[in-house]
């Protein structure tokens, strides 16, 4: 996770102004760490994982995919199928997206199951849940929003809501929130470019 966080901070340091951080699924754990140490204009967490233990999600996946889930606990990458990620997407497109998924770090997956303290976040945050998400339980999406004091919105679709058949609705939900939360005009990076990485 520290490697991922460093890469994002290094990229932010090259930007002319403070960005809105948008992250999905496991990436939301990186975004949470980033938002706790870097004052971004805002953060958007799509189908996020809560910082603590995820009892509802663990229970759902242990029942739906017991063998795959057990292999994941032993250090394997959780395999995904179209019905894990999408709702209403045509089969050919779903398979094309699935073919691009690589192997995840076992250590990063382990962090998902480890309880951790939620540091305070000063940036405004939107949490977006997918109504047909089969990977992250709705209770854990709500928990993520509660932990951060974030706004919560629900959109139709599966876990990969930005690629699913309802992606336009998900995008409009995010953009509408950003338009209201981050008025036009660029916020400068606090302390200049170098400070973004050093914080």
C-alpha positions in Angstrom: 0.0 0.0 0.0 2.9 2.4 0.7 4.2 1.8 -2.8 0.9 2.6 -4.3 0.5 5.7 -2.2 4.0 6.9 -3.1 3.2 6.5 -6.8 0.0 8.6 -6.5 1.7 11.3 -4.5 4.6 11.5 -7.1 2.0 12.0 -9.8 0.2 14.7 -7.9 3.4 16.5 -7.4 3.6 17.0 -11.2 0.1 18.5 -11.4 -0.4 22.3 -11.6 -3.3 22.3 -9.1 -4.7 20.1 -6.4 -6.8 17.3 -7.9 -10.1 15.6 -7.0 -9.0 12.0 -6.1 -11.2 9.3 -7.6 -10.6 5.7 -6.6 -12.4 2.3 -7.0 -12.6 -0.8 -4.9 -9.2 -1.8 -3.5 -7.9 1.6 -4.8 -10.1 3.3 -2.3 -7.8 2.1 0.5 -4.9 4.0 -1.2 -7.2 7.0 -1.6 -8.1 7.0 2.1 -4.5 7.0 3.1 -3.8 9.8 0.6 -6.7 12.0 1.7 -5.6 11.6 5.3 -2.2 13.2 4.6 -2.8 15.4 1.5 -5.5 18.1 1.3 -7.0 17.3 -2.1 -9.9 19.4 -3.4 -12.2 16.4 -2.8 -12.3 12.6 -2.9 -14.7 10.2 -4.6 -14.7 6.5 -3.5 -16.5 4.1 -5.8 -17.7 0.8 -4.3 -15.2 1.3 -1.5 -14.0 -1.0 1.3 -14.2 0.2 4.9 -11.1 0.6 6.9 -12.0 -1.9 9.5 -13.1 -5.5 9.3 -15.8 -6.1 6.6 -18.1 -8.7 8.1 -20.9 -8.4 5.6 -18.6 -8.5 2.6 -16.6 -11.5 4.0 -19.8 -13.3 4.7 -21.3 -12.7 1.3 -18.2 -13.8 -0.6 -17.5 -16.8 1.7 -21.0 -18.1 0.8 -20.9 -17.1 -2.9 -17.3 -18.2 -3.7 -16.0 -20.4 -0.9 -13.1 -22.0 -2.7 -12.0 -18.7 -4.4 -12.3 -16.9 -1.1 -10.3 -19.5 0.7 -7.5 -19.3 -1.9 -7.4 -15.5 -1.5 -6.9 -15.9 2.3 -4.0 -18.2 1.5 -2.4 -15.5 -0.7 -3.9 -16.1 -4.1 -5.5 -13.5 -6.3 -9.3 -13.5 -6.1 -10.5 -14.6 -9.6 -13.3 -12.5 -11.1 -16.1 -13.6 -13.4 -18.5 -11.3 -15.4 -21.3 -11.8 -12.9 -19.0 -10.6 -10.1 -18.3 -7.3 -11.7 -21.1 -6.3 -14.1 -24.9 -6.1 -14.3 -26.5 -5.9 -17.7 -23.3 -5.6 -19.7 -23.1 -7.7 -22.9 -21.1 -10.8 -22.6 -18.5 -9.9 -25.3 -17.7 -6.6 -23.7 -17.6 -8.1 -20.2 -15.1 -10.8 -21.3 -12.9 -8.1 -23.0 -12.7 -6.2 -19.7 -12.1 -9.3 -17.7 -9.1 -10.2 -19.9 -7.4 -7.0 -18.8 -7.4 -7.8 -15.1 -4.0 -8.7 -13.7 -2.8 -10.4 -10.6 -3.2 -8.4 -7.4 -0.6 -8.2 -4.7 -1.4 -10.7 -1.9 -0.2 -8.2 0.7 -2.6 -5.5 -0.7 -5.5 -8.1 -0.5 -4.5 -8.9 3.1 -4.8 -5.2 4.1 -8.5 -5.4 3.0 -9.1 -7.8 5.8 -7.1 -6.1 8.5 -8.8 -3.7 10.9 -7.1 -0.2 11.0 -7.7 3.2 12.5 -9.5 5.7 10.3 -7.4 8.9 10.3 -9.3 12.2 9.9 -9.9 13.5 6.4 -10.5 17.2 5.9 -11.4 17.1 2.2 -15.0 16.6 1.2 -15.7 13.0 0.2 -18.4 11.3 -1.8 -19.0 7.5 -1.5 -20.8 5.8 -4.4 -22.3 2.4 -4.0 -23.5 0.1 -6.8 -27.0 -1.3 -6.3 -26.2 -4.7 -7.8 -22.7 -5.0 -6.3 -22.0 -8.7 -5.6 -18.5 -8.1 -4.1 -18.8 -5.4 -1.6 -21.9 -5.6 0.7 -24.2 -2.6 0.9 -23.6 -2.5 4.7 -19.9 -2.1 4.2 -20.4 0.7 1.6 -22.5 2.6 4.2 -19.8 1.9 6.8 -17.2 3.5 4.6 -19.3 6.6 4.3 -19.9 6.8 8.0 -16.2 6.4 8.9 -15.4 9.4 6.8 -18.5 11.5 7.4 -19.0 11.4 3.6 -21.9 11.9 1.3 -23.4 8.7 0.0 -25.0 8.0 -3.4 -26.3 4.8 -5.0 -26.3 4.1 -8.7 -27.5 1.1 -10.7 -25.0 -1.5 -11.9 -22.4 -3.9 -10.6 -19.1 -3.6 -8.8 -17.2 -2.1 -11.8 -19.8 0.7 -12.1 -17.5 2.9 -14.3 -17.4 0.1 -17.0 -20.9 -1.3 -16.5 -24.0 -0.7 -18.7 -25.1 2.2 -16.4 -21.7 4.0 -16.5 -23.2 7.3 -17.7 -25.4 7.5 -14.6 -22.4 6.8 -12.3 -20.3 9.4 -14.1 -23.0 12.1 -13.9 -23.5 11.4 -10.2 -19.8 12.0 -9.6 -19.6 15.1 -11.9 -22.8 16.7 -10.4 -21.3 16.2 -6.9 -17.9 17.6 -7.9 -19.6 20.7 -9.6 -21.4 21.5 -6.4 -18.5 20.6 -4.0 -15.6 22.1 -6.0 -16.7 25.4 -7.6 -14.8 26.5 -10.7 -11.3 27.7 -10.2 -8.1 25.9 -9.5 -6.9 25.4 -5.9 -3.1 25.7 -5.7 -1.1 22.9 -4.3 -0.5 23.6 -0.6 3.1 24.6 -0.1 4.1 24.1 -3.8 4.8 20.9 -5.7 7.6 19.6 -3.5 5.4 19.7 -0.4 2.8 17.4 -1.9 5.2 14.4 -1.8 7.0 15.4 1.4 3.9 15.5 3.6 
